[in-house]
Amino acid sequence: MYILTIYGRETDGAYSVKNEHQEDILYIFQEEDDASRYAMMLEEEGSPEMHVIEIDDELMIKTCEMHNYQYCIISANDIVIPPKTEHDFI
């Protein structure tokens, strides 16, 4: 699985979006191609250059659950587009 970070600032956090309650949701992509396409859409909207990072999905999910972070697994069948609001990194 894959997450997004800002290129060159990978240790600063991962890309997330806010839900309707203004809570951060970490996007975890099942497919690298989907993560790359989403990163390109972000960059086209003015975000810094993004870096797609492969992660251990079990470890990432356990980490999210330990720290009470919300996450969303984006499958190949999902269609996601960047929100029109400022992006966050958790």
ABEGO torsion letter per residue (X at the ends): XBBBBBBGAAAAEBBBBBBAAGBBBBBBBABAAAAAAAAAAAAAAGBBBBBBBBBBAAAAAAAAAAAGBBBBBBBAABBBBBBABBBBBX
